[in-house]
Amino acid sequence: MVTSSGDSVLALVESLSGQLTNQKAEERAAAMAQLANHVAENAGTMNQGQVHHLAQFLCNRLSDNILVLPATLHTIHSLMSPGVRIDPEDVRALLNSMFSQLYTQSFRQETRLAVYSIMNRALDLHGEACRQMEKELVLNVVRMVDGEKDPRNLLQSFHLVTLLASQFGLSPLTEEVFEVFSCYFPVEFQGRRVELLQSFHLVTLLASQFGLSPLTEEVFEVFSCYFPVEFQGRRVE
């Protein structure tokens, strides 16, 4: 019987070891989903050593089958939560593993969103650990979001730029960052309506990026061509 304690998380990993190493990806995914739910409820009870062992396990799990990835990302997101005793080294190890093992733009919308959510949480709650990664982190985040088109994910990726600017300052990477975002507009909603997402959310959030760092007149001219934005056939000025 698993109890709600820090020890129980590692005990669950041990008890699930047969499923987690099963040859069938579906079995491994089911085991990771069970672990993810347990960690979400109990991560705050783990001590730093227990978190370290789980972080190491997750770094290796990122290279597993795509079916296993959603639960792995859910677990990483839980370890980045407020109140979890995670060492800065483990934060950097998890982020570096994500950068090196995941090609984010090859995943489904929900999985890409989970990756962005982890990055946002890391920058927001573990800024000091992220700042020690310096320019490499900024470049890896830019590569990670490069090519994103889904409006729901763009909200998260634009917020990432805000956090990067506040933590690092974009200069001297302003041009590289804005080159990546320049391909996103105009944006069009296609197919079913995205609930609770209004056109002005993207427009307002992109416009806010102009105040993040000094922009030359040339850069502003480039960005002025992104408006109006197209949303379901309606122009948004």
SULJOFEN-V471019 format. One record per pair of residues at least 12 apart in sequence whose C-alpha atoms are under 10 Angstrom apart, sorted by the first residue. I is the first residue (numbers start at 1). J is the second residue. Records with the same first field share a line. If there is no record, write none. Layout:
I = J, J
This chain:
2 = 15, 38
3 = 38, 42
4 = 38, 39, 41, 42, 43, 45
5 = 38, 39, 41, 42, 43, 44, 45, 46, 47
6 = 39, 42, 43, 44, 45, 46, 47, 48, 50, 51
7 = 42, 45, 46, 47, 50
8 = 38, 39, 42, 45, 46
9 = 35, 36, 38, 39, 41, 42, 43, 45, 46, 50, 51, 54
10 = 35, 39, 46, 50, 51, 53, 54
12 = 31, 34, 35, 38, 39
13 = 31, 32, 34, 35, 54, 57
15 = 31
16 = 28, 30, 31, 32, 34, 35
17 = 31
18 = 31
19 = 31, 32
20 = 32, 35, 61, 68
24 = 65
25 = 64, 65, 66, 67, 68
26 = 65, 67, 68
27 = 67, 68
28 = 64, 65, 67, 68
29 = 64, 65, 66, 67, 68, 69, 70, 71, 72
30 = 67, 68, 71
31 = 68, 71
32 = 61, 67, 68, 69, 70, 71, 72, 73, 74, 75
33 = 68, 69, 70, 71, 72, 74, 75
34 = 71
35 = 71, 72, 74, 75
36 = 70, 71, 72, 73, 74, 75, 76, 77, 78
37 = 71, 74, 75, 78
38 = 75, 78
39 = 54, 74, 75, 76, 77, 78, 79
40 = 74, 75, 76, 77, 78, 79, 81
41 = 78
42 = 78, 79, 84
43 = 75, 78, 79, 80, 81, 82, 83, 84, 85, 86
44 = 78, 79, 81, 82, 83, 84, 85, 86
45 = 83, 84, 85
46 = 79, 83, 84, 85, 86
47 = 84, 85, 86
48 = 84, 85, 86, 87, 90
49 = 85, 86, 87
50 = 85, 86
51 = 79, 84, 85, 86, 87, 90
52 = 79, 85, 86, 87, 89, 90, 91, 93
53 = 90
54 = 75, 76, 79, 90
55 = 75, 76, 79, 86, 87, 90, 91, 93, 94
56 = 90, 93, 94, 97
57 = 72, 94
58 = 72, 73, 75, 76, 93, 94, 97, 98
59 = 72, 76, 90, 93, 94, 95, 96, 97, 98, 101
60 = 94, 97, 101
61 = 73, 97, 101
62 = 76, 94, 97, 98, 100, 101, 102
63 = 97, 98, 100, 101, 102
64 = 101
66 = 102, 107, 111
69 = 102, 107, 111, 114
70 = 110, 111, 112, 114, 115
71 = 111, 114
73 = 98, 111, 114, 115, 117, 118
74 = 111, 114, 115, 117, 118
76 = 91, 94, 95, 114, 115, 118
77 = 114, 115, 117, 118, 119, 120, 121, 122
78 = 118, 121
79 = 91, 94, 118, 122
80 = 94, 118, 119, 120, 121, 122, 123, 124, 125, 126
81 = 118, 121, 122, 125, 126
82 = 121, 125, 126
83 = 125
86 = 126
87 = 126, 129
88 = 126, 127, 128, 129, 130, 132
89 = 129, 130, 132
90 = 129
91 = 122, 126, 129, 130
92 = 122, 126, 129, 130, 131, 132, 133, 137
95 = 115, 118, 119, 122, 130, 133, 137, 140, 141
96 = 133, 136, 137, 140
98 = 115, 118, 119, 140, 144
99 = 137, 140, 141, 143, 144
100 = 140
102 = 115, 144
103 = 143, 144, 145
104 = 116, 143, 144, 145, 146, 147, 148
105 = 143, 144, 145, 146, 147, 148, 149
109 = 148, 149, 150, 152, 153
110 = 152, 153
112 = 144, 145, 148, 150, 153, 156
113 = 150, 152, 153, 154, 155, 156, 157
114 = 153, 156
115 = 144, 145, 153, 156
116 = 141, 144, 145, 153, 154, 155, 156, 157, 159, 160
117 = 153, 156, 157, 159, 160
119 = 141, 156, 157, 160, 163
120 = 156, 157, 159, 160, 161, 162, 163, 164
121 = 160, 163
122 = 163
123 = 160, 163, 164, 166, 167
124 = 160, 163, 164, 166, 167
127 = 163, 164, 166, 167, 168
128 = 167
130 = 164, 167, 168
131 = 164, 167, 168
134 = 167, 168
135 = 168, 170, 172, 173
137 = 164, 168
138 = 160, 161, 164, 165, 168, 169, 170, 173, 176, 177
139 = 173, 176, 177
141 = 157, 160, 161, 164, 177
142 = 157, 160, 161, 173, 176, 177, 178, 179, 180, 181
143 = 177, 180
144 = 157
145 = 157, 158, 160, 180, 181
146 = 177, 179, 180, 181, 182, 183, 184
147 = 180, 181, 182, 183, 184
148 = 180, 181, 183, 184
149 = 183, 184, 185, 186, 187, 188, 189
150 = 184, 187, 188, 189, 190, 194
151 = 184, 187, 188, 189, 194, 197, 198, 199, 201, 202
152 = 194, 195, 196, 197, 201, 202
154 = 181, 184, 187, 201, 202, 205, 206
155 = 197, 201, 202, 203, 205, 206
156 = 205
157 = 181
158 = 181, 202, 205, 206, 207, 208, 209
159 = 205, 206, 208, 209
161 = 177, 178, 181, 206, 209, 212
162 = 205, 206, 208, 209, 211, 212
163 = 212
164 = 212
165 = 209, 211, 212, 213
166 = 212, 213
169 = 212, 213
170 = 212, 213, 214
171 = 212, 213, 214, 215
172 = 213
174 = 212, 213, 214, 215, 219
175 = 215, 216, 219
178 = 209, 210, 219, 222, 223
179 = 219, 222, 223
181 = 206, 223
182 = 222, 223, 225, 226
183 = 226
184 = 226
185 = 203, 223, 225, 226, 227, 228, 229, 230
186 = 225, 226, 227, 228, 229, 230, 231, 235
187 = 199, 202, 203, 226, 227, 228, 229, 230, 231, 232
188 = 229, 230, 231, 232, 233, 234
189 = 230, 231, 232, 233
190 = 231, 232, 233
191 = 232
193 = 232
198 = 231
199 = 229, 230, 231, 232, 234, 235, 236
200 = 229, 231, 236, 237
202 = 229
203 = 226, 227, 228, 229, 236, 237
206 = 223, 226
207 = 223, 224, 227
210 = 223
